[in-house]
Amino acid sequence: MGQQQLLLIVLGVIIVGVAIVAGINIFRASAITSKRDNVLNECINLAAMAQQYYMKPTSLGGGGKSFINWTVPAELQITANGNYKAVVYSDSIIITGTGNEVVTANDSVQVEVTVLPTSFRTKIIH
């Protein structure tokens, strides 16, 4: 009887250990997805700002059908979620958002949004 109880205790400890490891992995995967979504949402917000700049006439401080001279606003270059950079062309902008938390080893969440005058495309890099 004592040996059977010991076996059940060992089995219970193993099951609890496996459940804890699985829970940690699920939490980590959820945190990565959440961070990626936050960075992507901020990039899309910047894309909308760039499109507004494109459509606004130069007399009102816009680009007058050009993205030239648009920049990421200073207060949005570094946020609680990450940092954002833009490569500007006359007919498009590529906004790259990099999460500020390391996800695995040396890499962090990174997304890219290509902004066109009336649309944008998203690409998840990491």
PyMOL CGO cylinders between C-alpha atoms (Angstrom):
from pymol import cmd
from pymol.cgo import CYLINDER

trace = [
    CYLINDER, 0.00, 0.00, 0.00, 2.83, 2.44, 0.83, 0.3, 1, 1, 1, 1, 1, 1,
    CYLINDER, 2.83, 2.44, 0.83, 4.51, 1.84, -2.51, 0.3, 1, 1, 1, 1, 1, 1,
    CYLINDER, 4.51, 1.84, -2.51, 1.28, 2.55, -4.39, 0.3, 1, 1, 1, 1, 1, 1,
    CYLINDER, 1.28, 2.55, -4.39, 0.78, 5.85, -2.51, 0.3, 1, 1, 1, 1, 1, 1,
    CYLINDER, 0.78, 5.85, -2.51, 4.37, 6.88, -3.24, 0.3, 1, 1, 1, 1, 1, 1,
    CYLINDER, 4.37, 6.88, -3.24, 3.85, 6.10, -6.92, 0.3, 1, 1, 1, 1, 1, 1,
    CYLINDER, 3.85, 6.10, -6.92, 0.66, 8.22, -6.98, 0.3, 1, 1, 1, 1, 1, 1,
    CYLINDER, 0.66, 8.22, -6.98, 2.47, 11.12, -5.31, 0.3, 1, 1, 1, 1, 1, 1,
    CYLINDER, 2.47, 11.12, -5.31, 5.33, 10.96, -7.83, 0.3, 1, 1, 1, 1, 1, 1,
    CYLINDER, 5.33, 10.96, -7.83, 2.84, 10.75, -10.69, 0.3, 1, 1, 1, 1, 1, 1,
    CYLINDER, 2.84, 10.75, -10.69, 0.93, 13.75, -9.30, 0.3, 1, 1, 1, 1, 1, 1,
    CYLINDER, 0.93, 13.75, -9.30, 4.14, 15.81, -9.02, 0.3, 1, 1, 1, 1, 1, 1,
    CYLINDER, 4.14, 15.81, -9.02, 5.07, 14.97, -12.62, 0.3, 1, 1, 1, 1, 1, 1,
    CYLINDER, 5.07, 14.97, -12.62, 1.62, 15.96, -13.90, 0.3, 1, 1, 1, 1, 1, 1,
    CYLINDER, 1.62, 15.96, -13.90, 1.72, 19.25, -11.99, 0.3, 1, 1, 1, 1, 1, 1,
    CYLINDER, 1.72, 19.25, -11.99, 5.23, 19.97, -13.34, 0.3, 1, 1, 1, 1, 1, 1,
    CYLINDER, 5.23, 19.97, -13.34, 4.15, 19.34, -16.92, 0.3, 1, 1, 1, 1, 1, 1,
    CYLINDER, 4.15, 19.34, -16.92, 1.08, 21.56, -16.43, 0.3, 1, 1, 1, 1, 1, 1,
    CYLINDER, 1.08, 21.56, -16.43, 3.25, 24.40, -15.08, 0.3, 1, 1, 1, 1, 1, 1,
    CYLINDER, 3.25, 24.40, -15.08, 5.67, 24.18, -18.04, 0.3, 1, 1, 1, 1, 1, 1,
    CYLINDER, 5.67, 24.18, -18.04, 2.77, 24.12, -20.51, 0.3, 1, 1, 1, 1, 1, 1,
    CYLINDER, 2.77, 24.12, -20.51, 1.19, 27.13, -18.79, 0.3, 1, 1, 1, 1, 1, 1,
    CYLINDER, 1.19, 27.13, -18.79, 4.44, 29.11, -19.00, 0.3, 1, 1, 1, 1, 1, 1,
    CYLINDER, 4.44, 29.11, -19.00, 4.78, 28.32, -22.71, 0.3, 1, 1, 1, 1, 1, 1,
    CYLINDER, 4.78, 28.32, -22.71, 1.19, 29.35, -23.42, 0.3, 1, 1, 1, 1, 1, 1,
    CYLINDER, 1.19, 29.35, -23.42, 1.66, 32.60, -21.48, 0.3, 1, 1, 1, 1, 1, 1,
    CYLINDER, 1.66, 32.60, -21.48, 4.87, 33.37, -23.39, 0.3, 1, 1, 1, 1, 1, 1,
    CYLINDER, 4.87, 33.37, -23.39, 3.21, 32.73, -26.77, 0.3, 1, 1, 1, 1, 1, 1,
    CYLINDER, 3.21, 32.73, -26.77, 0.31, 34.97, -25.77, 0.3, 1, 1, 1, 1, 1, 1,
    CYLINDER, 0.31, 34.97, -25.77, 2.69, 37.74, -24.70, 0.3, 1, 1, 1, 1, 1, 1,
    CYLINDER, 2.69, 37.74, -24.70, 4.51, 37.58, -28.05, 0.3, 1, 1, 1, 1, 1, 1,
    CYLINDER, 4.51, 37.58, -28.05, 1.23, 37.76, -29.98, 0.3, 1, 1, 1, 1, 1, 1,
    CYLINDER, 1.23, 37.76, -29.98, 0.02, 40.66, -27.85, 0.3, 1, 1, 1, 1, 1, 1,
    CYLINDER, 0.02, 40.66, -27.85, 3.25, 42.61, -28.36, 0.3, 1, 1, 1, 1, 1, 1,
    CYLINDER, 3.25, 42.61, -28.36, 3.13, 42.00, -32.12, 0.3, 1, 1, 1, 1, 1, 1,
    CYLINDER, 3.13, 42.00, -32.12, -0.48, 43.19, -32.27, 0.3, 1, 1, 1, 1, 1, 1,
    CYLINDER, -0.48, 43.19, -32.27, 0.36, 46.36, -30.30, 0.3, 1, 1, 1, 1, 1, 1,
    CYLINDER, 0.36, 46.36, -30.30, 3.31, 47.22, -32.55, 0.3, 1, 1, 1, 1, 1, 1,
    CYLINDER, 3.31, 47.22, -32.55, 1.24, 46.49, -35.67, 0.3, 1, 1, 1, 1, 1, 1,
    CYLINDER, 1.24, 46.49, -35.67, -1.62, 48.71, -34.44, 0.3, 1, 1, 1, 1, 1, 1,
    CYLINDER, -1.62, 48.71, -34.44, 0.77, 51.60, -33.84, 0.3, 1, 1, 1, 1, 1, 1,
    CYLINDER, 0.77, 51.60, -33.84, 2.27, 51.13, -37.33, 0.3, 1, 1, 1, 1, 1, 1,
    CYLINDER, 2.27, 51.13, -37.33, -1.22, 51.20, -38.85, 0.3, 1, 1, 1, 1, 1, 1,
    CYLINDER, -1.22, 51.20, -38.85, -1.96, 54.39, -36.92, 0.3, 1, 1, 1, 1, 1, 1,
    CYLINDER, -1.96, 54.39, -36.92, 1.21, 55.94, -38.39, 0.3, 1, 1, 1, 1, 1, 1,
    CYLINDER, 1.21, 55.94, -38.39, 0.14, 54.72, -41.85, 0.3, 1, 1, 1, 1, 1, 1,
    CYLINDER, 0.14, 54.72, -41.85, -3.17, 56.56, -41.48, 0.3, 1, 1, 1, 1, 1, 1,
    CYLINDER, -3.17, 56.56, -41.48, -1.30, 59.73, -40.46, 0.3, 1, 1, 1, 1, 1, 1,
    CYLINDER, -1.30, 59.73, -40.46, 0.92, 59.41, -43.54, 0.3, 1, 1, 1, 1, 1, 1,
    CYLINDER, 0.92, 59.41, -43.54, -2.10, 58.99, -45.81, 0.3, 1, 1, 1, 1, 1, 1,
    CYLINDER, -2.10, 58.99, -45.81, -3.69, 62.10, -44.30, 0.3, 1, 1, 1, 1, 1, 1,
    CYLINDER, -3.69, 62.10, -44.30, -0.46, 64.00, -44.98, 0.3, 1, 1, 1, 1, 1, 1,
    CYLINDER, -0.46, 64.00, -44.98, -0.47, 62.73, -48.59, 0.3, 1, 1, 1, 1, 1, 1,
    CYLINDER, -0.47, 62.73, -48.59, -4.04, 63.89, -49.22, 0.3, 1, 1, 1, 1, 1, 1,
    CYLINDER, -4.04, 63.89, -49.22, -3.75, 67.28, -47.51, 0.3, 1, 1, 1, 1, 1, 1,
    CYLINDER, -3.75, 67.28, -47.51, -2.80, 70.21, -49.78, 0.3, 1, 1, 1, 1, 1, 1,
    CYLINDER, -2.80, 70.21, -49.78, 0.59, 71.81, -49.23, 0.3, 1, 1, 1, 1, 1, 1,
    CYLINDER, 0.59, 71.81, -49.23, -1.11, 75.09, -48.35, 0.3, 1, 1, 1, 1, 1, 1,
    CYLINDER, -1.11, 75.09, -48.35, -2.58, 73.35, -45.29, 0.3, 1, 1, 1, 1, 1, 1,
    CYLINDER, -2.58, 73.35, -45.29, 0.68, 71.69, -44.24, 0.3, 1, 1, 1, 1, 1, 1,
    CYLINDER, 0.68, 71.69, -44.24, 0.27, 68.45, -46.15, 0.3, 1, 1, 1, 1, 1, 1,
    CYLINDER, 0.27, 68.45, -46.15, 2.20, 66.75, -48.89, 0.3, 1, 1, 1, 1, 1, 1,
    CYLINDER, 2.20, 66.75, -48.89, -0.02, 67.70, -51.82, 0.3, 1, 1, 1, 1, 1, 1,
    CYLINDER, -0.02, 67.70, -51.82, -0.17, 64.17, -53.32, 0.3, 1, 1, 1, 1, 1, 1,
    CYLINDER, -0.17, 64.17, -53.32, 3.36, 63.29, -52.17, 0.3, 1, 1, 1, 1, 1, 1,
    CYLINDER, 3.36, 63.29, -52.17, 4.80, 61.60, -49.08, 0.3, 1, 1, 1, 1, 1, 1,
    CYLINDER, 4.80, 61.60, -49.08, 8.04, 63.60, -49.30, 0.3, 1, 1, 1, 1, 1, 1,
    CYLINDER, 8.04, 63.60, -49.30, 8.86, 65.43, -46.01, 0.3, 1, 1, 1, 1, 1, 1,
    CYLINDER, 8.86, 65.43, -46.01, 6.57, 63.22, -43.90, 0.3, 1, 1, 1, 1, 1, 1,
    CYLINDER, 6.57, 63.22, -43.90, 8.22, 61.96, -40.74, 0.3, 1, 1, 1, 1, 1, 1,
    CYLINDER, 8.22, 61.96, -40.74, 7.15, 59.88, -37.79, 0.3, 1, 1, 1, 1, 1, 1,
    CYLINDER, 7.15, 59.88, -37.79, 6.06, 62.40, -35.12, 0.3, 1, 1, 1, 1, 1, 1,
    CYLINDER, 6.06, 62.40, -35.12, 8.73, 62.77, -32.43, 0.3, 1, 1, 1, 1, 1, 1,
    CYLINDER, 8.73, 62.77, -32.43, 6.38, 61.65, -29.63, 0.3, 1, 1, 1, 1, 1, 1,
    CYLINDER, 6.38, 61.65, -29.63, 5.60, 58.43, -31.54, 0.3, 1, 1, 1, 1, 1, 1,
    CYLINDER, 5.60, 58.43, -31.54, 9.14, 57.43, -32.55, 0.3, 1, 1, 1, 1, 1, 1,
    CYLINDER, 9.14, 57.43, -32.55, 9.61, 55.62, -29.23, 0.3, 1, 1, 1, 1, 1, 1,
    CYLINDER, 9.61, 55.62, -29.23, 6.55, 54.41, -27.32, 0.3, 1, 1, 1, 1, 1, 1,
    CYLINDER, 6.55, 54.41, -27.32, 5.81, 51.93, -24.55, 0.3, 1, 1, 1, 1, 1, 1,
    CYLINDER, 5.81, 51.93, -24.55, 5.48, 49.20, -27.20, 0.3, 1, 1, 1, 1, 1, 1,
    CYLINDER, 5.48, 49.20, -27.20, 8.51, 49.89, -29.39, 0.3, 1, 1, 1, 1, 1, 1,
    CYLINDER, 8.51, 49.89, -29.39, 10.26, 52.27, -31.74, 0.3, 1, 1, 1, 1, 1, 1,
    CYLINDER, 10.26, 52.27, -31.74, 9.27, 53.26, -35.25, 0.3, 1, 1, 1, 1, 1, 1,
    CYLINDER, 9.27, 53.26, -35.25, 11.20, 54.37, -38.31, 0.3, 1, 1, 1, 1, 1, 1,
    CYLINDER, 11.20, 54.37, -38.31, 10.03, 55.38, -41.77, 0.3, 1, 1, 1, 1, 1, 1,
    CYLINDER, 10.03, 55.38, -41.77, 11.68, 55.29, -45.18, 0.3, 1, 1, 1, 1, 1, 1,
    CYLINDER, 11.68, 55.29, -45.18, 9.91, 57.87, -47.31, 0.3, 1, 1, 1, 1, 1, 1,
    CYLINDER, 9.91, 57.87, -47.31, 9.50, 57.84, -51.09, 0.3, 1, 1, 1, 1, 1, 1,
    CYLINDER, 9.50, 57.84, -51.09, 7.34, 60.21, -53.13, 0.3, 1, 1, 1, 1, 1, 1,
    CYLINDER, 7.34, 60.21, -53.13, 4.63, 57.59, -53.74, 0.3, 1, 1, 1, 1, 1, 1,
    CYLINDER, 4.63, 57.59, -53.74, 5.03, 55.29, -50.70, 0.3, 1, 1, 1, 1, 1, 1,
    CYLINDER, 5.03, 55.29, -50.70, 6.42, 54.94, -47.21, 0.3, 1, 1, 1, 1, 1, 1,
    CYLINDER, 6.42, 54.94, -47.21, 7.80, 51.89, -45.44, 0.3, 1, 1, 1, 1, 1, 1,
    CYLINDER, 7.80, 51.89, -45.44, 7.22, 52.07, -41.69, 0.3, 1, 1, 1, 1, 1, 1,
    CYLINDER, 7.22, 52.07, -41.69, 9.14, 49.57, -39.55, 0.3, 1, 1, 1, 1, 1, 1,
    CYLINDER, 9.14, 49.57, -39.55, 8.10, 48.97, -35.96, 0.3, 1, 1, 1, 1, 1, 1,
    CYLINDER, 8.10, 48.97, -35.96, 10.39, 47.10, -33.58, 0.3, 1, 1, 1, 1, 1, 1,
    CYLINDER, 10.39, 47.10, -33.58, 9.09, 45.92, -30.21, 0.3, 1, 1, 1, 1, 1, 1,
    CYLINDER, 9.09, 45.92, -30.21, 11.06, 47.06, -27.17, 0.3, 1, 1, 1, 1, 1, 1,
    CYLINDER, 11.06, 47.06, -27.17, 11.10, 43.66, -25.45, 0.3, 1, 1, 1, 1, 1, 1,
    CYLINDER, 11.10, 43.66, -25.45, 13.32, 40.79, -26.50, 0.3, 1, 1, 1, 1, 1, 1,
    CYLINDER, 13.32, 40.79, -26.50, 11.12, 37.86, -27.42, 0.3, 1, 1, 1, 1, 1, 1,
    CYLINDER, 11.12, 37.86, -27.42, 13.54, 34.98, -27.93, 0.3, 1, 1, 1, 1, 1, 1,
    CYLINDER, 13.54, 34.98, -27.93, 17.30, 35.16, -27.47, 0.3, 1, 1, 1, 1, 1, 1,
    CYLINDER, 17.30, 35.16, -27.47, 18.35, 38.23, -29.49, 0.3, 1, 1, 1, 1, 1, 1,
    CYLINDER, 18.35, 38.23, -29.49, 15.33, 39.06, -31.61, 0.3, 1, 1, 1, 1, 1, 1,
    CYLINDER, 15.33, 39.06, -31.61, 12.28, 41.14, -30.86, 0.3, 1, 1, 1, 1, 1, 1,
    CYLINDER, 12.28, 41.14, -30.86, 8.91, 41.61, -32.52, 0.3, 1, 1, 1, 1, 1, 1,
    CYLINDER, 8.91, 41.61, -32.52, 9.25, 43.48, -35.81, 0.3, 1, 1, 1, 1, 1, 1,
    CYLINDER, 9.25, 43.48, -35.81, 6.57, 44.47, -38.32, 0.3, 1, 1, 1, 1, 1, 1,
    CYLINDER, 6.57, 44.47, -38.32, 6.64, 46.45, -41.54, 0.3, 1, 1, 1, 1, 1, 1,
    CYLINDER, 6.64, 46.45, -41.54, 3.84, 48.47, -43.11, 0.3, 1, 1, 1, 1, 1, 1,
    CYLINDER, 3.84, 48.47, -43.11, 4.07, 49.69, -46.70, 0.3, 1, 1, 1, 1, 1, 1,
    CYLINDER, 4.07, 49.69, -46.70, 1.89, 52.78, -47.07, 0.3, 1, 1, 1, 1, 1, 1,
    CYLINDER, 1.89, 52.78, -47.07, 0.41, 53.71, -50.43, 0.3, 1, 1, 1, 1, 1, 1,
    CYLINDER, 0.41, 53.71, -50.43, -1.86, 56.71, -51.13, 0.3, 1, 1, 1, 1, 1, 1,
    CYLINDER, -1.86, 56.71, -51.13, -5.10, 54.79, -50.59, 0.3, 1, 1, 1, 1, 1, 1,
    CYLINDER, -5.10, 54.79, -50.59, -4.05, 51.51, -49.00, 0.3, 1, 1, 1, 1, 1, 1,
    CYLINDER, -4.05, 51.51, -49.00, -1.34, 49.79, -47.01, 0.3, 1, 1, 1, 1, 1, 1,
    CYLINDER, -1.34, 49.79, -47.01, 0.19, 46.33, -46.71, 0.3, 1, 1, 1, 1, 1, 1,
    CYLINDER, 0.19, 46.33, -46.71, 1.42, 44.75, -43.50, 0.3, 1, 1, 1, 1, 1, 1,
    CYLINDER, 1.42, 44.75, -43.50, 4.26, 42.28, -43.16, 0.3, 1, 1, 1, 1, 1, 1,
    CYLINDER, 4.26, 42.28, -43.16, 5.37, 40.52, -39.98, 0.3, 1, 1, 1, 1, 1, 1,
    CYLINDER, 5.37, 40.52, -39.98, 9.15, 40.16, -39.95, 0.3, 1, 1, 1, 1, 1, 1,
    CYLINDER, 9.15, 40.16, -39.95, 9.60, 38.53, -36.51, 0.3, 1, 1, 1, 1, 1, 1,
]
cmd.load_cgo(trace, "trace")
